[in-house]
């Protein structure tokens, strides 16, 4: 018979370099469901896996609501296939958003360069060296 491995809140906060508050937040949001024994939370391997996926989603810019949606799709029909299709759609959206932000940043940098050049030209016209 296999022994079920549980992780303490301390083990997971150290492993993932996150605070206990973060884990409690994910629990409050319904993303993870640790077992409780008195005041002690015991996390299963599935919770550990979800925490890793949640943190990955946060790193790439997904909101908690988007992460919850992706997790929920996995739990209900069409299951993993639906989750993967939803995830691919979310990745496309995020990629498009980041590309637009990159274009916006490039445009802003170009505008700043133009302003700086105008300032330097005007300073030169009035005889001020830089």
MMTF fields as JSON, N, C-alpha, C and O atoms, coordinates in Angstrom:
{
  "mmtfVersion": "1.0.0",
  "mmtfProducer": "UNKNOWN",
  "numBonds": 519,
  "numAtoms": 520,
  "numGroups": 130,
  "numChains": 1,
  "numModels": 1,
  "chainsPerModel": [1],
  "groupsPerChain": [130],
  "chainIdList": ["A"],
  "bondAtomList": [4, 2, 8, 6, 12, 10, 16, 14, 20, 18, 24, 22, 28, 26, 32, 30, 36, 34, 40, 38, 44, 42, 48, 46, 52, 50, 56, 54, 60, 58, 64, 62, 68, 66, 72, 70, 76, 74, 80, 78, 84, 82, 88, 86, 92, 90, 96, 94, 100, 98, 104, 102, 108, 106, 112, 110, 116, 114, 120, 118, 124, 122, 128, 126, 132, 130, 136, 134, 140, 138, 144, 142, 148, 146, 152, 150, 156, 154, 160, 158, 164, 162, 168, 166, 172, 170, 176, 174, 180, 178, 184, 182, 188, 186, 192, 190, 196, 194, 200, 198, 204, 202, 208, 206, 212, 210, 216, 214, 220, 218, 224, 222, 228, 226, 232, 230, 236, 234, 240, 238, 244, 242, 248, 246, 252, 250, 256, 254, 260, 258, 264, 262, 268, 266, 272, 270, 276, 274, 280, 278, 284, 282, 288, 286, 292, 290, 296, 294, 300, 298, 304, 302, 308, 306, 312, 310, 316, 314, 320, 318, 324, 322, 328, 326, 332, 330, 336, 334, 340, 338, 344, 342, 348, 346, 352, 350, 356, 354, 360, 358, 364, 362, 368, 366, 372, 370, 376, 374, 380, 378, 384, 382, 388, 386, 392, 390, 396, 394, 400, 398, 404, 402, 408, 406, 412, 410, 416, 414, 420, 418, 424, 422, 428, 426, 432, 430, 436, 434, 440, 438, 444, 442, 448, 446, 452, 450, 456, 454, 460, 458, 464, 462, 468, 466, 472, 470, 476, 474, 480, 478, 484, 482, 488, 486, 492, 490, 496, 494, 500, 498, 504, 502, 508, 506, 512, 510, 516, 514],
  "bondOrderList": [1, 1, 1, 1, 1, 1, 1, 1, 1, 1, 1, 1, 1, 1, 1, 1, 1, 1, 1, 1, 1, 1, 1, 1, 1, 1, 1, 1, 1, 1, 1, 1, 1, 1, 1, 1, 1, 1, 1, 1, 1, 1, 1, 1, 1, 1, 1, 1, 1, 1, 1, 1, 1, 1, 1, 1, 1, 1, 1, 1, 1, 1, 1, 1, 1, 1, 1, 1, 1, 1, 1, 1, 1, 1, 1, 1, 1, 1, 1, 1, 1, 1, 1, 1, 1, 1, 1, 1, 1, 1, 1, 1, 1, 1, 1, 1, 1, 1, 1, 1, 1, 1, 1, 1, 1, 1, 1, 1, 1, 1, 1, 1, 1, 1, 1, 1, 1, 1, 1, 1, 1, 1, 1, 1, 1, 1, 1, 1, 1],
  "groupList": [{"groupName": "UNK", "atomNameList": ["N", "CA", "C", "O"], "elementList": ["N", "C", "C", "O"], "formalChargeList": [0, 0, 0, 0], "bondAtomList": [1, 0, 2, 1, 3, 2], "bondOrderList": [1, 1, 2], "singleLetterCode": "X", "chemCompType": "L-PEPTIDE LINKING"}],
  "groupTypeList": [0, 0, 0, 0, 0, 0, 0, 0, 0, 0, 0, 0, 0, 0, 0, 0, 0, 0, 0, 0, 0, 0, 0, 0, 0, 0, 0, 0, 0, 0, 0, 0, 0, 0, 0, 0, 0, 0, 0, 0, 0, 0, 0, 0, 0, 0, 0, 0, 0, 0, 0, 0, 0, 0, 0, 0, 0, 0, 0, 0, 0, 0, 0, 0, 0, 0, 0, 0, 0, 0, 0, 0, 0, 0, 0, 0, 0, 0, 0, 0, 0, 0, 0, 0, 0, 0, 0, 0, 0, 0, 0, 0, 0, 0, 0, 0, 0, 0, 0, 0, 0, 0, 0, 0, 0, 0, 0, 0, 0, 0, 0, 0, 0, 0, 0, 0, 0, 0, 0, 0, 0, 0, 0, 0, 0, 0, 0, 0, 0, 0],
  "groupIdList": [1, 2, 3, 4, 5, 6, 7, 8, 9, 10, 11, 12, 13, 14, 15, 16, 17, 18, 19, 20, 21, 22, 23, 24, 25, 26, 27, 28, 29, 30, 31, 32, 33, 34, 35, 36, 37, 38, 39, 40, 41, 42, 43, 44, 45, 46, 47, 48, 49, 50, 51, 52, 53, 54, 55, 56, 57, 58, 59, 60, 61, 62, 63, 64, 65, 66, 67, 68, 69, 70, 71, 72, 73, 74, 75, 76, 77, 78, 79, 80, 81, 82, 83, 84, 85, 86, 87, 88, 89, 90, 91, 92, 93, 94, 95, 96, 97, 98, 99, 100, 101, 102, 103, 104, 105, 106, 107, 108, 109, 110, 111, 112, 113, 114, 115, 116, 117, 118, 119, 120, 121, 122, 123, 124, 125, 126, 127, 128, 129, 130],
  "secStructList": [7, 7, 7, 7, 7, 7, 3, 3, 2, 2, 2, 2, 2, 2, 2, 2, 6, 7, 7, 2, 2, 2, 2, 2, 2, 2, 2, 2, 6, 6, 1, 7, 7, 7, 3, 3, 3, 6, 6, 3, 3, 3, 3, 7, 2, 2, 2, 2, 2, 2, 2, 2, 2, 2, 2, 2, 2, 2, 2, 6, 6, 7, 7, 2, 2, 2, 2, 2, 2, 2, 2, 2, 2, 2, 2, 1, 6, 6, 2, 2, 2, 2, 2, 2, 2, 2, 2, 2, 2, 2, 2, 2, 2, 2, 2, 2, 2, 2, 2, 2, 2, 2, 2, 2, 2, 2, 2, 2, 2, 2, 2, 2, 2, 2, 2, 2, 2, 2, 2, 2, 2, 2, 2, 2, 2, 6, 6, 7, 7, 7],
  "xCoordList": [0.842, 0.0, 0.889, 1.817, 0.611, 1.408, 1.093, -0.06, 2.147, 1.983, 1.816, 2.598, 0.789, 0.514, 1.465, 1.538, 2.187, 3.134, 2.414, 1.741, 2.562, 2.023, 3.17, 4.259, 2.917, 3.89, 3.335, 2.14, 4.214, 3.799, 3.842, 4.446, 3.205, 3.216, 4.657, 5.038, 5.447, 6.848, 7.649, 8.435, 7.446, 8.173, 7.856, 8.751, 6.587, 6.198, 6.634, 7.026, 6.573, 7.021, 8.512, 8.976, 9.255, 10.703, 10.979, 11.797, 10.293, 10.524, 10.225, 10.986, 9.119, 8.694, 9.084, 8.791, 9.742, 10.169, 8.99, 9.038, 7.932, 6.739, 6.375, 6.894, 5.485, 5.082, 3.911, 3.198, 3.732, 2.562, 1.289, 0.257, 1.369, 0.213, -0.196, -1.385, 0.789, 0.504, -0.242, -1.232, 0.228, -0.454, -1.873, -2.804, -2.03, -3.377, -4.273, -5.466, -3.718, -4.479, -4.969, -6.138, -4.088, -4.482, -5.565, -6.467, -5.47, -6.508, -7.822, -8.88, -7.755, -8.954, -9.616, -10.839, -8.806, -9.323, -9.857, -10.387, -9.716, -10.233, -9.364, -9.82, -8.097, -7.199, -6.564, -6.302, -6.323, -5.77, -6.641, -7.327, -6.595, -7.449, -6.663, -6.819, -5.821, -5.053, -5.965, -7.031, -5.509, -6.212, -5.891, -4.79, -6.857, -6.628, -6.674, -7.539, -5.709, -5.694, -5.518, -4.404, -6.639, -6.609, -6.319, -7.005, -5.3, -4.9, -3.82, -3.388, -3.402, -2.318, -2.866, -3.829, -2.238, -2.574, -1.579, -0.368, -2.114, -1.275, -1.574, -2.719, -0.53, -0.678, -0.292, 0.74, -1.124, -0.87, 0.036, 0.314, 0.475, 1.271, 0.485, 1.063, -0.815, -1.642, -1.647, -1.607, -1.697, -1.635, -0.28, -0.206, 0.772, 2.122, 2.224, 2.785, 1.682, 1.689, 0.891, 1.335, -0.274, -1.089, -0.363, -0.426, 0.317, 1.064, 2.114, 2.276, 2.828, 3.836, 3.189, 3.739, 2.03, 1.34, 0.791, 0.837, 0.275, -0.235, 0.901, 0.746, 2.028, 3.175, 3.688, 4.091, 3.674, 4.081, 3.118, 3.538, 1.83, 0.832, 0.997, 0.866, 1.282, 1.483, 2.719, 2.709, 3.795, 5.025, 4.801, 5.406, 3.94, 3.719, 2.563, 2.19, 2.002, 1.05, -0.414, -1.261, -0.747, -2.153, -2.697, -1.993, -3.949, -4.617, -5.063, -5.084, -5.413, -5.937, -7.215, -7.434, -8.053, -9.295, -8.997, -9.665, -7.999, -7.634, -7.081, -7.398, -6.268, -5.706, -6.828, -6.841, -7.763, -8.895, -9.69, -10.087, -9.921, -10.67, -9.955, -10.587, -8.662, -7.88, -7.939, -8.107, -7.803, -7.869, -9.254, -9.382, -10.288, -11.663, -11.986, -12.662, -11.513, -11.774, -11.188, -11.761, -10.06, -9.437, -10.317, -10.399, -10.977, -11.771, -13.107, -13.71, -13.573, -14.88, -14.713, -13.673, -15.734, -15.651, -15.463, -16.121, -14.636, -13.932, -12.572, -11.741, -12.328, -11.127, -9.848, -9.761, -8.851, -7.518, -7.502, -6.8, -8.255, -8.292, -8.82, -8.25, -9.91, -10.463, -9.502, -9.376, -8.821, -7.858, -6.727, -6.319, -6.227, -5.117, -5.535, -4.771, -6.752, -7.236, -7.433, -7.076, -7.998, -8.178, -6.827, -6.645, -5.882, -4.55, -3.889, -3.265, -4.024, -3.442, -4.081, -3.388, -5.387, -6.075, -5.568, -5.305, -5.428, -4.939, -3.502, -3.144, -2.687, -1.297, -1.268, -0.489, -2.111, -2.183, -2.578, -1.981, -3.592, -4.018, -2.892, -2.649, -2.209, -1.128, 0.01, 0.577, 0.347, 1.415, 1.051, 1.884, -0.196, -0.641, -0.562, -0.126, -0.979, -0.931, 0.51, 0.784, 1.42, 2.823, 3.435, 4.234, 3.066, 3.574, 3.086, 3.835, 1.819, 1.293, 2.037, 2.375, 2.291, 3.049, 4.447, 4.955, 5.07, 6.397, 6.34, 7.203, 5.316, 5.158, 4.95, 5.529, 4.127, 3.883, 5.167, 5.43, 5.957, 7.223, 8.183, 8.814, 8.295, 9.182, 8.761, 9.607, 7.465, 6.954, 7.268, 7.663, 7.093, 7.385, 8.87, 9.231, 9.729, 11.177, 11.526, 12.341, 10.917, 11.163, 10.733, 11.442, 9.585, 9.116, 10.076, 10.376, 10.556, 11.514, 12.811, 13.379, 13.277, 14.486, 14.287, 15.18, 13.114, 12.803, 12.759, 13.283, 12.146, 12.087, 13.49, 13.829, 14.304, 15.675, 16.452, 17.179, 16.296, 16.987, 16.541, 17.366, 15.245, 14.726, 15.309, 15.675, 15.392, 15.967, 17.432, 17.871, 18.186, 19.604, 19.78, 20.66, 18.951, 19.022, 18.71, 19.397, 17.686, 17.315, 18.407, 18.724, 18.981, 20.084, 21.254, 21.875, 21.552, 22.63, 22.301, 23.175, 21.05, 20.618, 20.819, 21.194, 20.568, 20.683, 22.067, 22.303, 22.984, 24.36, 24.72, 25.723, 23.95, 24.258, 24.839, 24.246, 26.03, 26.626, 26.176, 25.865, 26.152, 25.722, 26.828, 26.62],
  "yCoordList": [-1.178, 0.0, 1.244, 1.343, 2.187, 3.403, 4.352, 4.521, 4.962, 5.945, 7.305, 7.694, 8.018, 9.331, 10.35, 10.476, 11.071, 12.078, 13.397, 13.874, 13.978, 15.298, 16.273, 15.898, 17.518, 18.586, 19.591, 19.887, 20.106, 21.155, 22.498, 22.633, 23.476, 24.826, 25.352, 26.062, 24.995, 25.431, 24.836, 25.532, 23.535, 22.891, 23.565, 23.809, 23.858, 24.452, 25.905, 26.34, 26.659, 28.055, 28.107, 28.984, 27.188, 27.151, 26.687, 27.275, 25.632, 25.087, 26.117, 26.253, 26.837, 27.765, 29.214, 30.109, 29.442, 30.791, 31.766, 32.834, 31.354, 32.182, 32.263, 31.507, 33.175, 33.351, 32.437, 31.947, 32.224, 31.468, 32.215, 31.601, 33.522, 34.338, 34.033, 33.98, 33.836, 33.504, 32.179, 32.069, 31.177, 29.877, 29.991, 29.41, 30.735, 30.918, 31.662, 31.373, 32.614, 33.337, 32.373, 32.417, 31.504, 30.536, 29.605, 29.203, 29.27, 28.447, 29.225, 28.699, 30.473, 31.313, 31.491, 31.595, 31.526, 31.693, 30.384, 30.361, 29.299, 28.011, 27.31, 26.395, 27.738, 27.127, 25.843, 24.911, 25.803, 24.602, 24.258, 25.114, 22.989, 22.525, 21.589, 20.37, 22.172, 21.311, 20.621, 21.119, 19.476, 18.762, 19.47, 19.988, 19.486, 20.132, 19.088, 18.213, 19.222, 18.418, 19.41, 19.829, 19.781, 20.853, 22.146, 22.502, 22.852, 24.113, 23.906, 24.851, 22.664, 22.349, 22.059, 21.309, 22.664, 22.383, 21.361, 21.499, 20.339, 19.328, 19.335, 19.171, 19.526, 19.645, 18.337, 17.745, 17.894, 16.676, 17.001, 18.163, 15.951, 16.112, 16.916, 17.733, 16.688, 17.43, 18.925, 19.755, 19.273, 20.687, 21.279, 22.4, 20.527, 20.972, 21.241, 22.253, 20.336, 20.502, 21.754, 22.535, 21.939, 23.121, 24.41, 25.395, 24.402, 25.602, 25.946, 27.112, 24.936, 25.17, 25.765, 26.688, 25.246, 25.744, 27.153, 27.986, 27.418, 28.756, 29.77, 30.828, 29.446, 30.366, 30.572, 31.677, 29.532, 29.66, 30.596, 31.473, 30.392, 31.263, 32.706, 33.608, 32.94, 34.314, 34.944, 36.12, 34.143, 34.668, 35.14, 36.119, 34.45, 34.86, 35.85, 36.232, 36.26, 37.358, 36.996, 37.872, 35.743, 35.39, 35.908, 35.936, 36.316, 36.743, 35.506, 34.395, 35.717, 34.619, 34.072, 32.86, 34.948, 34.504, 33.616, 32.602, 33.993, 33.174, 31.823, 30.794, 31.824, 30.574, 29.682, 28.477, 30.273, 29.514, 28.887, 27.725, 29.647, 29.141, 27.947, 26.944, 28.057, 26.967, 25.723, 24.615, 25.896, 24.761, 24.125, 22.901, 24.959, 24.458, 23.653, 22.627, 24.108, 23.394, 21.988, 21.049, 21.838, 20.514, 19.573, 18.382, 20.104, 19.283, 18.841, 17.885, 19.529, 19.232, 18.845, 19.12, 18.205, 17.909, 19.201, 20.187, 19.26, 18.157, 17.819, 17.199, 18.2, 17.775, 18.339, 19.52, 17.472, 17.919, 18.514, 19.496, 17.944, 18.484, 19.913, 20.804, 20.125, 21.473, 22.422, 23.581, 21.919, 22.75, 23.165, 24.326, 22.22, 22.524, 23.514, 24.415, 23.351, 24.299, 25.682, 26.685, 25.745, 27.031, 27.667, 28.865, 26.873, 27.384, 27.936, 28.997, 27.221, 27.709, 29.041, 29.95, 29.157, 30.413, 31.534, 32.638, 31.255, 32.261, 32.659, 33.831, 31.697, 31.984, 32.901, 33.854, 32.617, 33.486, 34.906, 35.875, 35.022, 36.349, 37.081, 38.262, 36.374, 36.987, 37.4, 38.48, 36.553, 36.865, 38.109, 38.996, 38.173, 39.353, 40.607, 41.659, 40.497, 41.629, 42.098, 43.298, 41.161, 41.522, 42.131, 43.064, 41.612, 42.196, 43.627, 44.493, 43.878, 45.246, 46.15, 47.286, 45.648, 46.445, 46.755, 47.859, 45.778, 46.0, 47.1, 47.976, 47.052, 48.103, 49.459, 50.459, 49.493, 50.746, 51.284, 52.486, 50.408, 50.822, 51.338, 52.379, 50.612, 51.057, 52.429, 53.278, 52.641, 53.932, 55.045, 56.146, 54.753, 55.748, 56.086, 57.255, 55.09, 55.335, 56.2, 57.116, 55.917, 56.716, 58.169, 59.094, 58.364, 59.719, 60.432, 61.611, 59.722, 60.318, 60.701, 61.762, 59.828, 60.132, 61.397, 62.24, 61.523, 62.697, 63.965, 65.004, 63.884, 65.032, 65.436, 66.62, 64.437, 64.723, 65.407, 66.372, 64.905, 65.5, 66.947, 67.819, 67.199, 68.57, 69.486, 70.627, 68.992, 69.784, 70.098, 71.233, 69.101, 69.316, 70.313, 71.172, 70.208, 71.151, 72.574, 73.521, 72.719, 74.053, 74.634, 75.82, 73.794, 74.265, 74.739, 75.758, 74.014, 74.399, 75.726, 76.574, 75.893, 77.143, 78.364, 79.442, 78.179, 79.322, 79.417, 80.233, 78.571, 78.694, 78.016, 78.367, 77.082, 76.339, 74.988, 74.227, 74.704, 73.409, 72.375, 72.722, 71.136, 70.08, 69.148, 68.206],
  "zCoordList": [0.0, 0.0, 0.0, 0.803, -0.891, -1.007, 0.139, 0.537, 0.656, 1.718, 1.065, 0.198, 1.491, 0.92, 1.536, 2.759, 0.697, 1.153, 1.319, 0.406, 2.49, 2.755, 2.932, 3.366, 2.594, 2.753, 3.743, 3.75, 4.57, 5.51, 4.801, 3.736, 5.392, 4.834, 4.786, 3.855, 5.8, 5.848, 4.695, 4.053, 4.434, 3.334, 1.996, 1.186, 1.779, 0.495, 0.373, -0.709, 1.46, 1.377, 1.091, 0.362, 1.65, 1.377, -0.045, -0.753, -0.456, -1.796, -2.885, -3.844, -2.735, -3.78, -3.489, -4.281, -2.358, -1.965, -1.98, -2.591, -1.282, -1.148, 0.324, 1.145, 0.649, 2.044, 2.396, 1.52, 3.686, 4.144, 3.756, 3.484, 3.734, 3.343, 1.902, 1.585, 1.039, -0.355, -0.445, -1.168, 0.285, 0.267, 0.803, 0.246, 1.876, 2.435, 1.453, 1.369, 0.711, -0.3, -1.38, -1.764, -1.869, -2.891, -2.357, -3.092, -1.085, -0.46, -0.378, -0.724, 0.078, 0.169, -1.19, -1.282, -2.243, -3.604, -4.183, -5.294, -3.428, -3.873, -4.894, -5.581, -5.001, -5.976, -5.445, -6.205, -4.157, -3.517, -2.313, -1.755, -1.929, -0.842, 0.086, 0.026, 0.942, 1.84, 2.852, 3.212, 3.285, 4.352, 5.662, 5.849, 6.557, 7.854, 8.95, 8.993, 9.824, 11.051, 12.182, 12.494, 12.797, 13.781, 13.061, 12.103, 13.521, 12.875, 11.807, 11.148, 11.655, 10.727, 9.338, 9.178, 8.34, 6.946, 6.416, 6.589, 5.772, 5.143, 3.65, 3.229, 2.864, 1.417, 0.743, 1.061, -0.185, -0.948, -2.15, -2.449, -2.813, -4.026, -5.071, -5.787, -5.159, -6.12, -5.797, -6.705, -4.494, -4.1, -4.493, -4.996, -4.261, -4.601, -6.1, -6.521, -6.893, -8.35, -8.743, -9.585, -8.139, -8.438, -8.066, -8.801, -6.936, -6.517, -7.562, -7.923, -8.049, -9.091, -10.335, -10.936, -10.727, -11.918, -11.7, -12.605, -10.509, -10.181, -10.276, -10.886, -9.677, -9.694, -11.116, -11.479, -11.905, -13.305, -14.042, -14.796, -13.809, -14.429, -14.017, -14.846, -12.748, -12.264, -12.902, -13.263, -13.038, -13.641, -15.073, -15.509, -15.8, -17.188, -17.319, -18.428, -16.19, -16.213, -16.143, -16.316, -15.896, -15.756, -14.436, -13.427, -14.457, -13.231, -12.451, -12.981, -11.203, -10.387, -11.024, -11.028, -11.557, -12.2, -13.411, -13.618, -14.207, -15.368, -14.925, -15.522, -13.898, -13.382, -12.854, -13.107, -12.125, -11.591, -12.733, -12.647, -13.795, -14.95, -15.578, -15.907, -15.739, -16.34, -15.466, -15.975, -14.156, -13.227, -13.263, -13.279, -13.275, -13.252, -14.505, -14.426, -15.652, -16.901, -16.833, -17.387, -16.162, -16.038, -15.229, -15.532, -14.196, -13.277, -13.858, -13.37, -14.896, -15.472, -16.935, -17.535, -17.517, -18.947, -19.738, -19.407, -20.728, -21.372, -20.75, -21.414, -19.522, -18.825, -19.387, -19.723, -19.483, -19.884, -21.287, -21.528, -22.205, -23.572, -23.547, -24.176, -22.82, -22.71, -22.037, -22.43, -21.011, -20.303, -21.23, -21.243, -21.998, -22.903, -23.982, -24.328, -24.519, -25.531, -24.926, -25.544, -23.726, -23.052, -22.772, -22.987, -22.293, -21.997, -23.264, -23.23, -24.37, -25.627, -26.022, -26.478, -25.851, -26.155, -25.256, -25.731, -23.949, -23.006, -23.329, -23.223, -23.718, -24.094, -25.319, -25.364, -26.305, -27.493, -27.1, -27.567, -26.233, -25.78, -25.061, -25.31, -24.167, -23.396, -24.314, -24.152, -25.273, -26.226, -27.038, -27.225, -27.52, -28.275, -27.415, -27.883, -26.169, -25.245, -25.043, -25.068, -24.844, -24.645, -25.901, -25.815, -27.055, -28.308, -28.479, -28.929, -28.116, -28.188, -27.211, -27.544, -26.015, -25.035, -25.558, -25.365, -26.222, -26.797, -27.857, -27.894, -28.724, -29.738, -29.07, -29.495, -28.028, -27.306, -26.679, -26.735, -26.088, -25.474, -26.541, -26.36, -27.653, -28.741, -29.266, -29.546, -29.395, -29.865, -28.856, -29.241, -27.586, -26.544, -26.519, -26.387, -26.643, -26.688, -27.884, -27.776, -29.016, -30.216, -29.998, -30.393, -29.375, -29.074, -28.124, -28.312, -27.106, -26.164, -26.875, -26.614, -27.779, -28.551, -29.379, -29.463, -29.985, -30.8, -29.947, -30.35, -28.794, -27.881, -27.445, -27.425, -27.096, -26.67, -27.795, -27.557, -29.014, -30.155, -30.373, -30.648, -30.249, -30.395, -29.322, -29.605, -28.105, -27.008, -27.28, -27.097, -27.716, -28.017, -29.151, -29.09, -30.188, -31.31, -30.845, -31.229, -30.03, -29.543, -28.651, -28.741, -27.79, -26.944, -27.809, -27.507, -28.866, -29.78, -30.47, -30.652, -30.845, -31.512, -30.603, -31.066, -29.326, -28.401, -27.777, -26.886, -28.257, -27.837, -26.538, -25.918, -26.125, -24.895, -25.275, -26.04, -24.715, -25.033, -23.979, -22.84, -24.386, -23.469, -23.114, -22.35]
}
